[in-house]
Amino acid sequence: MQEETRYIHVYTGNGKGKTTAALGLILRAVGAGWQVLFCQFLKFGEFSEIKALKKFGEQVTVRQYGSGRFIKGRPSEKEIGVAMAGLDEIMQVMEEGKYDLIVLDEINTAVHFGVIPLKDIRNLLERRPKNVELILTGRWAHEEIIEQADLVTEVRRIKHYFGKGVPAREGIEK
């Protein structure tokens, strides 16, 4: 049987739904029996999606490579160190072939703010085995990442209740 080709997806833009789209693909992948690695950059904590993903047991592995304290601007050395250690770990497990689907949530944002160098993402994309589906989410996807991707979706905000002062709600935004 011929092995199926897998692809690189990018979900970017200023609208709500980038991580949600990736989570939807995780749901499909789990249903198909795939092994999944979900990695969040710049975030740390028991968000609702993390709680849900952990219910899939050994089929979904969750890793967070952030301090939970990143604010737009200059990243701290600690934030950079945690992210770079995470990227090293991802590179290693990706090459080991344990996972069919790897999601790098907020990786585009991490590149944009200089937490992770663009050259390291280029390297990761170039070294990706053809049997690994890879998803990169976050605003500000770099043109070079977009160029290397097989599928790019831009989520555009037309209207959002945040503008009316509505905070992030558990079960919807967190």
GROMACS elastic network, one bead per residue, 0.5 to 0.9 nm:
[ bonds ]
;  ai    aj funct       b0    kb
    3   131     6  0.74153   500
    4   130     6  0.84879   500
    4   131     6  0.69581   500
    5   130     6  0.59866   500
    5   131     6  0.60333   500
    5   132     6  0.82454   500
    5   133     6  0.84457   500
    6   100     6  0.86241   500
    6   101     6  0.88447   500
    6   129     6  0.87532   500
    6   130     6  0.58054   500
    6   131     6  0.54293   500
    6   132     6  0.56841   500
    6   134     6  0.79355   500
    7   130     6  0.75522   500
    7   131     6  0.83992   500
    7   132     6  0.72854   500
    7   133     6  0.50081   500
    7   134     6  0.63606   500
    7   135     6  0.84114   500
    7   149     6  0.75984   500
    7   150     6  0.59403   500
    7   151     6  0.76335   500
    8   125     6  0.80979   500
    8   132     6  0.85988   500
    8   133     6  0.60310   500
    8   135     6  0.58713   500
    8   136     6  0.77993   500
    8   148     6  0.77790   500
    8   150     6  0.52179   500
    8   151     6  0.64061   500
    8   152     6  0.85831   500
    9   133     6  0.79297   500
    9   134     6  0.61751   500
    9   136     6  0.62002   500
    9   137     6  0.83527   500
    9   146     6  0.88051   500
    9   149     6  0.58015   500
    9   150     6  0.60676   500
    9   152     6  0.58270   500
    9   153     6  0.79483   500
   10    18     6  0.88484   500
   10   108     6  0.88081   500
   10   134     6  0.85998   500
   10   135     6  0.58736   500
   10   137     6  0.58206   500
   10   138     6  0.83265   500
   10   141     6  0.76944   500
   10   145     6  0.80190   500
   10   146     6  0.69151   500
   10   149     6  0.65419   500
   10   150     6  0.81795   500
   10   151     6  0.62237   500
   10   153     6  0.62203   500
   10   154     6  0.82268   500
   11    17     6  0.86056   500
   11    18     6  0.53322   500
   11    19     6  0.78937   500
   11    21     6  0.78038   500
   11    22     6  0.79809   500
   11   135     6  0.76402   500
   11   136     6  0.63540   500
   11   138     6  0.65588   500
   11   139     6  0.79951   500
   11   141     6  0.81732   500
   11   151     6  0.84953   500
   11   152     6  0.60271   500
   11   154     6  0.59708   500
   11   155     6  0.70898   500
   12    15     6  0.81909   500
   12    18     6  0.63625   500
   12   108     6  0.77832   500
   12   136     6  0.82816   500
   12   137     6  0.58449   500
   12   138     6  0.51572   500
   12   140     6  0.64971   500
   12   141     6  0.59739   500
   12   152     6  0.76781   500
   12   153     6  0.63413   500
   12   155     6  0.59767   500
   12   156     6  0.85625   500
   13    16     6  0.84116   500
   13    18     6  0.79261   500
   13   138     6  0.72192   500
   13   140     6  0.65620   500
   13   141     6  0.78512   500
   13   153     6  0.80946   500
   13   156     6  0.56069   500
   13   157     6  0.79436   500
   14   138     6  0.86181   500
   14   139     6  0.60093   500
   14   140     6  0.82045   500
   14   154     6  0.80900   500
   14   155     6  0.62819   500
   14   156     6  0.54437   500
   14   157     6  0.57374   500
   15    18     6  0.76332   500
   15   139     6  0.85954   500
   15   154     6  0.81517   500
   15   158     6  0.75589   500
   15   159     6  0.86542   500
   15   160     6  0.83649   500
   16    19     6  0.82345   500
   16    20     6  0.81357   500
   16   155     6  0.68431   500
   16   156     6  0.77168   500
   16   157     6  0.67958   500
   16   160     6  0.82864   500
   16   173     6  0.85451   500
   17    21     6  0.59046   500
   17    22     6  0.85948   500
   17   155     6  0.68377   500
   18    21     6  0.52821   500
   18    22     6  0.65577   500
   18    23     6  0.87890   500
   18   105     6  0.85954   500
   18   106     6  0.89678   500
   18   137     6  0.59867   500
   18   138     6  0.66771   500
   18   139     6  0.85088   500
   18   153     6  0.86654   500
   18   154     6  0.84545   500
   18   155     6  0.67835   500
   19    22     6  0.50408   500
   19    23     6  0.61382   500
   19    24     6  0.86110   500
   19   105     6  0.65425   500
   19   106     6  0.80572   500
   19   137     6  0.64136   500
   19   138     6  0.77037   500
   20    24     6  0.62146   500
   20    25     6  0.87993   500
   20    49     6  0.89297   500
   21    24     6  0.50574   500
   21    25     6  0.65156   500
   21    26     6  0.87876   500
   22    25     6  0.51584   500
   22    26     6  0.63406   500
   22    27     6  0.87976   500
   22   103     6  0.70287   500
   22   105     6  0.81087   500
   22   135     6  0.70142   500
   22   136     6  0.84919   500
   22   137     6  0.76728   500
   23    27     6  0.63115   500
   23    28     6  0.88109   500
   23    38     6  0.88710   500
   23    49     6  0.79778   500
   23    53     6  0.87664   500
   23   103     6  0.87154   500
   24    27     6  0.50911   500
   24    28     6  0.65190   500
   24    29     6  0.87156   500
   25    28     6  0.50556   500
   25    29     6  0.60529   500
   25    30     6  0.85392   500
   25   101     6  0.89921   500
   26    30     6  0.60484   500
   26    31     6  0.84788   500
   26    34     6  0.88118   500
   26    36     6  0.70313   500
   26    38     6  0.84739   500
   26    53     6  0.88382   500
   26    60     6  0.84986   500
   26   101     6  0.77124   500
   26   103     6  0.84200   500
   27    30     6  0.52638   500
   27    31     6  0.62777   500
   27    32     6  0.87763   500
   28    31     6  0.50251   500
   28    32     6  0.62993   500
   28    33     6  0.88215   500
   28    34     6  0.88060   500
   29    32     6  0.50082   500
   29    33     6  0.63777   500
   29    34     6  0.52209   500
   29    35     6  0.76271   500
   29    36     6  0.74905   500
   29   100     6  0.83561   500
   29   101     6  0.74377   500
   30    33     6  0.50470   500
   30    34     6  0.53132   500
   30    35     6  0.69917   500
   30    36     6  0.74182   500
   30    56     6  0.80281   500
   30    59     6  0.69783   500
   30    60     6  0.77888   500
   31    34     6  0.74892   500
   33    59     6  0.78882   500
   34    59     6  0.71631   500
   34    60     6  0.87153   500
   34    99     6  0.74022   500
   34   100     6  0.57062   500
   34   101     6  0.71605   500
   35    58     6  0.81472   500
   35    59     6  0.50506   500
   35    60     6  0.61280   500
   35    61     6  0.81896   500
   35    98     6  0.71042   500
   35   100     6  0.53442   500
   35   101     6  0.65552   500
   35   102     6  0.87637   500
   36    58     6  0.89969   500
   36    59     6  0.62262   500
   36    61     6  0.62131   500
   36    62     6  0.85500   500
   36    98     6  0.86179   500
   36    99     6  0.54037   500
   36   100     6  0.60788   500
   36   102     6  0.58762   500
   36   103     6  0.79094   500
   37    59     6  0.85900   500
   37    60     6  0.58253   500
   37    62     6  0.60520   500
   37    63     6  0.76548   500
   37    90     6  0.88004   500
   37    99     6  0.63532   500
   37   100     6  0.82184   500
   37   101     6  0.63389   500
   37   103     6  0.62670   500
   37   104     6  0.85932   500
   38    53     6  0.85271   500
   38    60     6  0.71992   500
   38    61     6  0.61396   500
   38    63     6  0.62849   500
   38    64     6  0.83836   500
   38   101     6  0.83233   500
   38   102     6  0.59561   500
   38   104     6  0.65518   500
   38   105     6  0.73901   500
   39    61     6  0.83472   500
   39    62     6  0.59610   500
   39    64     6  0.56076   500
   39    65     6  0.72072   500
   39    86     6  0.83767   500
   39    90     6  0.84070   500
   39   102     6  0.75564   500
   39   103     6  0.58616   500
   39   104     6  0.50282   500
   39   105     6  0.58878   500
   39   106     6  0.87797   500
   39   107     6  0.89385   500
   40    43     6  0.60414   500
   40    44     6  0.77693   500
   40    62     6  0.80859   500
   40    63     6  0.63938   500
   40    65     6  0.59332   500
   40    66     6  0.74359   500
   40   103     6  0.80647   500
   40   104     6  0.60710   500
   40   106     6  0.63197   500
   40   107     6  0.76190   500
   41    44     6  0.80894   500
   41    63     6  0.87894   500
   41    64     6  0.60993   500
   41    66     6  0.53492   500
   41    67     6  0.89301   500
   41    82     6  0.89358   500
   41    83     6  0.65675   500
   41    86     6  0.84022   500
   41   104     6  0.72739   500
   41   105     6  0.61122   500
   41   106     6  0.54571   500
   41   107     6  0.59243   500
   41   109     6  0.84010   500
   41   110     6  0.67563   500
   42    64     6  0.78492   500
   42    65     6  0.62234   500
   42    67     6  0.65065   500
   42    68     6  0.62426   500
   42    69     6  0.77566   500
   42    70     6  0.60657   500
   42    71     6  0.89517   500
   42    79     6  0.74401   500
   42    83     6  0.76073   500
   42   105     6  0.89697   500
   42   106     6  0.70777   500
   42   107     6  0.83032   500
   42   109     6  0.83527   500
   42   110     6  0.68380   500
   42   115     6  0.86209   500
   43    64     6  0.64318   500
   43    65     6  0.67160   500
   43    67     6  0.63045   500
   43    69     6  0.76242   500
   43    70     6  0.76497   500
   43   106     6  0.84479   500
   44    47     6  0.83190   500
   44    64     6  0.57897   500
   44    65     6  0.71053   500
   44    66     6  0.54756   500
   44    67     6  0.56830   500
   44    69     6  0.81399   500
   45    50     6  0.80735   500
   45    64     6  0.81218   500
   45    67     6  0.88581   500
   45    68     6  0.68694   500
   46    49     6  0.79697   500
   46    50     6  0.57686   500
   46    51     6  0.62690   500
   47    50     6  0.52972   500
   47    51     6  0.64808   500
   47    52     6  0.88263   500
   47   170     6  0.80757   500
   47   171     6  0.86579   500
   47   174     6  0.54312   500
   48    51     6  0.51317   500
   48    52     6  0.62163   500
   48    53     6  0.86436   500
   48   170     6  0.69339   500
   48   171     6  0.60135   500
   48   172     6  0.84938   500
   48   173     6  0.86577   500
   48   174     6  0.57787   500
   49    52     6  0.50595   500
   49    53     6  0.60416   500
   49    54     6  0.85865   500
   49   171     6  0.81652   500
   49   174     6  0.73849   500
   50    53     6  0.51672   500
   50    54     6  0.62164   500
   50    55     6  0.88819   500
   50    62     6  0.72144   500
   51    54     6  0.53849   500
   51    55     6  0.68301   500
   52    55     6  0.53707   500
   52    56     6  0.75015   500
   53    56     6  0.56615   500
   53    57     6  0.78778   500
   53    60     6  0.65114   500
   53    61     6  0.79416   500
   53    62     6  0.73575   500
   54    57     6  0.57101   500
   54    58     6  0.82635   500
   54    60     6  0.68930   500
   54    61     6  0.74405   500
   54    62     6  0.72316   500
   55    58     6  0.88973   500
   55    60     6  0.85061   500
   56    59     6  0.58934   500
   56    60     6  0.58897   500
   56    61     6  0.87497   500
   57    60     6  0.61969   500
   57    61     6  0.78816   500
   58    61     6  0.65697   500
   63    86     6  0.81922   500
   64    67     6  0.85666   500
   64    83     6  0.87687   500
   64    86     6  0.79469   500
   65    68     6  0.88748   500
   65    79     6  0.81450   500
   65    82     6  0.55516   500
   65    83     6  0.50897   500
   65    84     6  0.83528   500
   65    85     6  0.79758   500
   65    86     6  0.56799   500
   65    87     6  0.84961   500
   66    69     6  0.77084   500
   66    70     6  0.75331   500
   66    78     6  0.87959   500
   66    79     6  0.60253   500
   66    80     6  0.85076   500
   66    82     6  0.61313   500
   66    83     6  0.63364   500
   66    86     6  0.89741   500
   67    70     6  0.66918   500
   67    78     6  0.78401   500
   67    79     6  0.61660   500
   67    82     6  0.76518   500
   68    71     6  0.89883   500
   69    79     6  0.85485   500
   70    73     6  0.84446   500
   70    74     6  0.89532   500
   70    75     6  0.68531   500
   70    76     6  0.80639   500
   70    79     6  0.72782   500
   71    74     6  0.81032   500
   71    75     6  0.77334   500
   72    75     6  0.77721   500
   72   113     6  0.72575   500
   73   113     6  0.68118   500
   74   113     6  0.70818   500
   74   114     6  0.77529   500
   74   115     6  0.84878   500
   75    78     6  0.81121   500
   75    79     6  0.61109   500
   75    80     6  0.66352   500
   75   113     6  0.72051   500
   75   114     6  0.71885   500
   75   115     6  0.61193   500
   76    79     6  0.51491   500
   76    80     6  0.63562   500
   76    81     6  0.85780   500
   76   115     6  0.84255   500
   77    80     6  0.50897   500
   77    81     6  0.60000   500
   77    82     6  0.86016   500
   77   115     6  0.88167   500
   78    81     6  0.50042   500
   78    82     6  0.61239   500
   78    83     6  0.85526   500
   79    82     6  0.53016   500
   79    83     6  0.62066   500
   79    84     6  0.85958   500
   79   115     6  0.69906   500
   80    83     6  0.51944   500
   80    84     6  0.60268   500
   80    85     6  0.85110   500
   80   114     6  0.82485   500
   80   116     6  0.68149   500
   81    84     6  0.52029   500
   81    85     6  0.60664   500
   81    86     6  0.84741   500
   81   115     6  0.85333   500
   82    85     6  0.52462   500
   82    86     6  0.61749   500
   82    87     6  0.87217   500
   83    87     6  0.61918   500
   83    88     6  0.87092   500
   83   110     6  0.83011   500
   83   115     6  0.69114   500
   83   116     6  0.68375   500
   84    88     6  0.62467   500
   84    89     6  0.86272   500
   84   115     6  0.80313   500
   84   116     6  0.66091   500
   85    88     6  0.51267   500
   85    89     6  0.62869   500
   85    90     6  0.87044   500
   86    89     6  0.50371   500
   86    90     6  0.61474   500
   86    91     6  0.85946   500
   87    90     6  0.50271   500
   87    91     6  0.61343   500
   87    92     6  0.86368   500
   87   116     6  0.85078   500
   87   120     6  0.83139   500
   87   121     6  0.86662   500
   87   124     6  0.85329   500
   88    91     6  0.51488   500
   88    92     6  0.63128   500
   88    93     6  0.88388   500
   89    92     6  0.51821   500
   89    93     6  0.62952   500
   89    94     6  0.84405   500
   90    93     6  0.52960   500
   90    94     6  0.58090   500
   90    95     6  0.84656   500
   90   102     6  0.85824   500
   90   124     6  0.87971   500
   91    94     6  0.51603   500
   91    95     6  0.62380   500
   91    96     6  0.86881   500
   91   124     6  0.65709   500
   91   127     6  0.82824   500
   91   128     6  0.82985   500
   92    95     6  0.53598   500
   92    96     6  0.63175   500
   93    97     6  0.65014   500
   93    98     6  0.65475   500
   93    99     6  0.76012   500
   94    97     6  0.54389   500
   94    98     6  0.69810   500
   94    99     6  0.67704   500
   94   100     6  0.88290   500
   94   102     6  0.79346   500
   94   127     6  0.88638   500
   94   128     6  0.69660   500
   94   129     6  0.74111   500
   94   132     6  0.75022   500
   95    98     6  0.81831   500
   95   127     6  0.79096   500
   95   128     6  0.72148   500
   95   129     6  0.67191   500
   96    99     6  0.83062   500
   97   100     6  0.73730   500
   97   129     6  0.78084   500
   97   131     6  0.79652   500
   97   132     6  0.75855   500
   99   102     6  0.66652   500
   99   131     6  0.89649   500
   99   132     6  0.68938   500
   99   133     6  0.87519   500
  100   131     6  0.66846   500
  100   133     6  0.61204   500
  100   134     6  0.85718   500
  101   131     6  0.88317   500
  101   132     6  0.56976   500
  101   134     6  0.59204   500
  101   135     6  0.78175   500
  102   132     6  0.71815   500
  102   133     6  0.63302   500
  102   134     6  0.50151   500
  102   135     6  0.63210   500
  102   136     6  0.87469   500
  103   133     6  0.84316   500
  103   134     6  0.59413   500
  103   136     6  0.61615   500
  103   137     6  0.78570   500
  104   107     6  0.55940   500
  104   108     6  0.86086   500
  104   134     6  0.76597   500
  104   135     6  0.59694   500
  104   137     6  0.63731   500
  104   138     6  0.89335   500
  105   108     6  0.80417   500
  105   109     6  0.89286   500
  105   135     6  0.77799   500
  105   136     6  0.60041   500
  105   138     6  0.65935   500
  106   109     6  0.52211   500
  106   110     6  0.63443   500
  106   111     6  0.88388   500
  106   136     6  0.71527   500
  106   137     6  0.50476   500
  106   139     6  0.74642   500
  107   111     6  0.62745   500
  107   112     6  0.85962   500
  107   116     6  0.81173   500
  107   121     6  0.87965   500
  107   136     6  0.61239   500
  107   137     6  0.60712   500
  107   138     6  0.61364   500
  107   139     6  0.88265   500
  107   141     6  0.85256   500
  108   111     6  0.51623   500
  108   112     6  0.61525   500
  108   113     6  0.87773   500
  108   136     6  0.67942   500
  108   137     6  0.60529   500
  108   139     6  0.60561   500
  108   140     6  0.60240   500
  108   142     6  0.70668   500
  108   145     6  0.85781   500
  109   113     6  0.62689   500
  109   114     6  0.86015   500
  109   115     6  0.85147   500
  109   137     6  0.80510   500
  109   138     6  0.52287   500
  109   139     6  0.55787   500
  109   140     6  0.61641   500
  109   141     6  0.72660   500
  110   113     6  0.54151   500
  110   114     6  0.62476   500
  110   115     6  0.50119   500
  110   116     6  0.57556   500
  110   117     6  0.85443   500
  110   138     6  0.82727   500
  111   114     6  0.51302   500
  111   115     6  0.58296   500
  111   117     6  0.59120   500
  111   118     6  0.59457   500
  111   121     6  0.82538   500
  111   140     6  0.85074   500
  111   141     6  0.80923   500
  111   142     6  0.78980   500
  112   115     6  0.76771   500
  112   116     6  0.81883   500
  112   117     6  0.87242   500
  112   118     6  0.84547   500
  112   139     6  0.83169   500
  112   140     6  0.63066   500
  112   141     6  0.74892   500
  112   142     6  0.74290   500
  113   116     6  0.78931   500
  114   117     6  0.60752   500
  114   118     6  0.82578   500
  116   119     6  0.85323   500
  116   120     6  0.71017   500
  116   121     6  0.78260   500
  117   120     6  0.55213   500
  117   121     6  0.70334   500
  118   121     6  0.52304   500
  118   122     6  0.62812   500
  118   123     6  0.86629   500
  118   142     6  0.80757   500
  118   144     6  0.84578   500
  118   145     6  0.84182   500
  119   123     6  0.61730   500
  119   124     6  0.86735   500
  120   123     6  0.50089   500
  120   124     6  0.62289   500
  120   125     6  0.86949   500
  121   125     6  0.61249   500
  121   126     6  0.84911   500
  121   145     6  0.77916   500
  122   125     6  0.51864   500
  122   126     6  0.61362   500
  122   127     6  0.86182   500
  122   144     6  0.77960   500
  122   145     6  0.71021   500
  122   148     6  0.82538   500
  123   126     6  0.51158   500
  123   127     6  0.61089   500
  123   128     6  0.85691   500
  124   127     6  0.52014   500
  124   128     6  0.60624   500
  125   128     6  0.52648   500
  125   129     6  0.89039   500
  125   134     6  0.85475   500
  125   145     6  0.83341   500
  125   148     6  0.74721   500
  125   149     6  0.85568   500
  126   129     6  0.85159   500
  126   148     6  0.85733   500
  128   131     6  0.82645   500
  128   132     6  0.67859   500
  128   133     6  0.87087   500
  128   134     6  0.81519   500
  129   132     6  0.56814   500
  129   133     6  0.87517   500
  130   133     6  0.77588   500
  136   141     6  0.86011   500
  136   145     6  0.89884   500
  137   141     6  0.79405   500
  138   141     6  0.67775   500
  139   154     6  0.89414   500
  139   155     6  0.89836   500
  140   143     6  0.89060   500
  141   144     6  0.83602   500
  141   145     6  0.65653   500
  141   146     6  0.66954   500
  142   145     6  0.53227   500
  142   146     6  0.63680   500
  142   147     6  0.86986   500
  143   147     6  0.60289   500
  143   148     6  0.87007   500
  144   148     6  0.63588   500
  144   149     6  0.87442   500
  145   148     6  0.52133   500
  145   149     6  0.62399   500
  146   149     6  0.52055   500
  146   150     6  0.82172   500
  146   151     6  0.83149   500
  146   152     6  0.66440   500
  147   150     6  0.80897   500
  149   152     6  0.66225   500
  157   160     6  0.69270   500
  159   162     6  0.88634   500
  159   163     6  0.82095   500
  160   163     6  0.60950   500
  160   164     6  0.80312   500
  161   164     6  0.52556   500
  161   165     6  0.69746   500
  161   166     6  0.58932   500
  161   167     6  0.86465   500
  162   165     6  0.50831   500
  162   167     6  0.64241   500
  162   168     6  0.78290   500
  163   166     6  0.72414   500
  166   169     6  0.81933   500
  167   173     6  0.89062   500
  168   172     6  0.74899   500
  168   173     6  0.52357   500
  168   174     6  0.64045   500
  169   172     6  0.55024   500
  169   173     6  0.53537   500
  169   174     6  0.60689   500
  170   173     6  0.60906   500
  171   174     6  0.58308   500
